[in-house]
Amino acid sequence: MRVEHHRARGGPFRRRRGDRLEMTLPLQRIEDLFAPTGLGPFDPGFERSRDQPGIERVSGVIELERPKGTVGLTIELDEGADADGVQERAGTAVRRWCARKGSASRDDLRRTRRDGLRVLAWGFLAVLVLNGLANQLDESSDDVLQALSAGLQVAAWVTLWVPVNLLVYDRWYLRRDRDAADRMLGMEVRVVPAPPVSPGASAGGDAPR
């Protein structure tokens, strides 16, 4: 997959909405856009294939680049690029995938926030209880009880890791997925025939598809 940046004029440290991100995705068939190729080492074209569906590779680029300007996707097909309506079908399918992905990410964000707040409340309660027990044990001169007190203090703060993970890290990944899907909704999709491959290219390793 090839990625090209077309920068608008302006300062190099500004995110400009006039920039354009162009992606070129080589595929054997249009169906490979949403499903793994299923090719094995005995199949022609295996060396250029990827197990990951093409749309997920596109989404990964969007998540990494986080473009502010326009986005274009050119799909180079080995087979079926000249079929009637293939470009329209591809564009419609991409928009459907993005709409479903964005909707699922929003649902997961709401669910994660609800669960995180609920677990956070229980976590604070556990911290109070465990720290209270630890303080009582800490007053003892027994080394075993003091070691147990230290362990309870550690356990008290470890209980907060789950709500922190839900409310901070998990939500960050879900927002990233949502934003990428929303950005791809307006992406321009083109379908073209794959350029001819020179006879010696496969021996040297084509760009992975």
C-alpha positions as CSV (number, residue, x, y, z in Angstrom):
1,M,0.0,0.0,0.0
2,R,1.3,3.4,-1.0
3,V,0.7,6.6,0.9
4,E,1.3,10.1,-0.6
5,H,1.0,13.5,1.1
6,H,0.1,16.6,-0.9
7,R,0.7,19.6,1.3
8,A,-1.1,22.9,0.9
9,R,1.0,26.0,1.0
10,G,1.6,27.4,4.4
11,G,3.8,26.9,7.5
12,P,5.2,23.4,8.0
13,F,4.0,23.2,11.7
14,R,0.3,23.9,11.0
15,R,-2.3,21.2,10.3
16,R,-3.9,22.5,7.1
17,R,-7.3,21.5,5.9
18,G,-6.1,22.1,2.4
19,D,-3.7,19.1,2.6
20,R,-4.6,15.9,0.8
21,L,-3.8,12.3,1.7
22,E,-3.7,9.8,-1.2
23,M,-3.6,6.1,-0.6
24,T,-3.2,3.4,-3.3
25,L,-4.3,-0.1,-2.3
26,P,-3.4,-2.9,-4.7
27,L,-5.9,-5.8,-4.5
28,Q,-6.4,-9.0,-6.5
29,R,-10.2,-8.8,-6.4
30,I,-12.7,-6.2,-5.1
31,E,-13.9,-8.7,-2.5
32,D,-10.5,-8.5,-0.9
33,L,-11.4,-5.0,0.3
34,F,-13.5,-6.5,3.1
35,A,-12.1,-10.1,3.5
36,P,-8.7,-11.7,3.7
37,T,-7.5,-13.0,0.4
38,G,-7.3,-16.6,1.6
39,L,-4.3,-17.3,-0.6
40,G,-1.7,-19.9,0.3
41,P,1.9,-20.4,-0.7
42,F,0.8,-22.6,-3.7
43,D,-1.4,-19.8,-5.1
44,P,-0.2,-17.2,-7.6
45,G,0.0,-13.7,-6.1
46,F,0.6,-15.0,-2.5
47,E,3.8,-13.0,-2.2
48,R,1.8,-9.8,-2.8
49,S,-1.1,-10.6,-0.6
50,R,-2.0,-9.8,3.0
51,D,-4.2,-11.7,5.5
52,Q,-5.7,-8.4,6.7
53,P,-8.7,-7.1,4.7
54,G,-7.9,-4.0,2.6
55,I,-10.3,-1.7,4.5
56,E,-8.6,-2.4,7.8
57,R,-5.2,-1.4,6.2
58,V,-6.8,1.8,5.0
59,S,-8.3,2.5,8.5
60,G,-4.9,1.9,10.0
61,V,-3.3,4.5,7.8
62,I,-6.1,7.0,8.7
63,E,-5.6,6.3,12.4
64,L,-1.8,6.8,12.1
65,E,-1.9,9.9,9.9
66,R,-5.0,11.6,11.3
67,P,-5.4,13.8,8.2
68,K,-7.2,17.2,8.5
69,G,-7.6,17.7,4.8
70,T,-9.2,15.6,2.1
71,V,-8.6,11.9,1.7
72,G,-8.5,9.8,-1.5
73,L,-8.3,6.1,-2.0
74,T,-7.3,4.4,-5.3
75,I,-7.9,0.7,-5.5
76,E,-5.8,-1.1,-8.1
77,L,-7.4,-4.3,-9.1
78,D,-5.8,-7.3,-10.8
79,E,-9.2,-8.6,-11.7
80,G,-12.6,-6.9,-12.4
81,A,-11.6,-3.3,-12.6
82,D,-13.6,-2.9,-15.8
83,A,-16.8,-4.5,-14.4
84,D,-19.9,-2.3,-14.7
85,G,-20.5,-0.2,-11.6
86,V,-17.5,-1.5,-9.6
87,Q,-16.4,1.9,-8.6
88,E,-19.9,2.9,-7.4
89,R,-20.2,-0.4,-5.5
90,A,-16.9,0.0,-3.9
91,G,-17.6,3.6,-2.7
92,T,-21.0,2.6,-1.3
93,A,-19.6,-0.4,0.4
94,V,-16.8,1.7,2.0
95,R,-19.4,4.2,3.3
96,R,-21.6,1.4,4.8
97,W,-18.6,-0.1,6.5
98,C,-17.6,3.3,8.0
99,A,-21.1,4.0,9.1
100,R,-21.3,0.7,10.9
101,K,-17.8,1.0,12.4
102,G,-18.5,4.5,13.7
103,S,-21.9,3.5,15.2
104,A,-20.3,0.5,16.9
105,S,-17.5,2.6,18.3
106,R,-20.0,5.1,19.7
107,D,-21.9,2.4,21.4
108,D,-18.7,0.9,22.8
109,L,-17.7,4.4,24.1
110,R,-21.0,4.9,25.9
111,R,-20.8,1.4,27.4
112,T,-17.2,1.8,28.5
113,R,-17.9,5.1,30.2
114,R,-20.9,3.6,32.1
115,D,-18.9,0.5,33.2
116,G,-15.8,2.6,34.0
117,L,-17.8,5.0,36.3
118,R,-19.5,2.0,38.0
119,V,-16.2,0.2,38.6
120,L,-14.6,3.5,39.7
121,A,-17.2,3.9,42.5
122,W,-16.6,0.3,43.7
123,G,-12.8,0.9,43.4
124,F,-12.9,4.0,45.7
125,L,-15.0,2.0,48.2
126,A,-12.4,-0.8,48.1
127,V,-9.6,1.7,48.6
128,L,-11.3,3.1,51.8
129,V,-11.9,-0.4,53.2
130,L,-8.4,-1.8,52.4
131,N,-6.6,1.3,53.6
132,G,-8.6,1.2,56.8
133,L,-7.6,-2.4,57.5
134,A,-4.0,-1.6,56.6
135,N,-3.9,1.3,59.0
136,Q,-5.1,-0.9,61.8
137,L,-2.6,-3.6,61.1
138,D,0.2,-1.1,60.7
139,E,-0.1,-0.2,64.4
140,S,1.0,-3.7,65.4
141,S,4.6,-4.4,66.2
142,D,4.3,-7.8,64.5
143,D,6.4,-8.0,61.4
144,V,4.0,-10.3,59.7
145,L,1.0,-8.0,60.3
146,Q,3.0,-5.0,59.1
147,A,3.9,-6.8,55.9
148,L,0.3,-7.7,55.5
149,S,-0.6,-4.0,56.0
150,A,1.8,-3.0,53.2
151,G,0.3,-5.6,50.9
152,L,-3.2,-4.3,51.6
153,Q,-2.1,-0.7,50.8
154,V,-0.7,-1.9,47.4
155,A,-3.9,-3.9,46.7
156,A,-6.0,-0.8,47.5
157,W,-4.4,1.2,44.8
158,V,-4.2,-1.6,42.3
159,T,-8.0,-1.9,42.4
160,L,-8.2,1.5,40.7
161,W,-6.3,0.2,37.7
162,V,-9.4,-1.3,36.1
163,P,-11.6,1.8,36.1
164,V,-8.6,4.0,35.0
165,N,-7.9,1.6,32.1
166,L,-11.6,1.7,31.1
167,L,-12.0,5.5,31.3
168,V,-8.7,6.5,29.8
169,Y,-6.9,3.9,27.7
170,D,-9.9,1.9,26.3
171,R,-11.8,5.1,25.5
172,W,-8.7,6.5,23.7
173,Y,-8.6,3.5,21.4
174,L,-12.4,3.7,20.8
175,R,-12.3,7.4,20.0
176,R,-9.5,6.7,17.5
177,D,-11.6,4.1,15.8
178,R,-14.6,6.3,15.7
179,D,-12.7,9.3,14.3
180,A,-11.1,7.2,11.6
181,A,-14.4,5.8,10.5
182,D,-15.9,9.3,10.4
183,R,-13.0,10.6,8.4
184,M,-13.3,7.7,5.9
185,L,-17.0,8.5,5.3
186,G,-16.1,11.4,3.1
187,M,-13.2,9.6,1.4
188,E,-13.1,9.7,-2.4
189,V,-12.8,6.1,-3.8
190,R,-11.5,5.2,-7.2
191,V,-11.1,1.8,-8.8
192,V,-8.5,1.4,-11.6
193,P,-6.8,-1.6,-13.2
194,A,-3.5,-2.6,-11.7
195,P,-0.5,-1.5,-13.7
196,P,1.3,-4.3,-15.6
197,V,4.1,-6.0,-13.6
198,S,7.5,-6.4,-15.2
199,P,8.7,-10.0,-15.6
200,G,11.5,-9.5,-13.1
201,A,9.4,-7.7,-10.5
202,S,8.0,-10.7,-8.7
203,A,11.4,-12.2,-8.2
204,G,12.6,-9.1,-6.5
205,G,9.5,-8.8,-4.4
206,D,6.6,-6.5,-5.3
207,A,5.2,-4.0,-3.0
208,P,2.9,-6.1,-0.6
209,R,-0.7,-6.1,-1.4
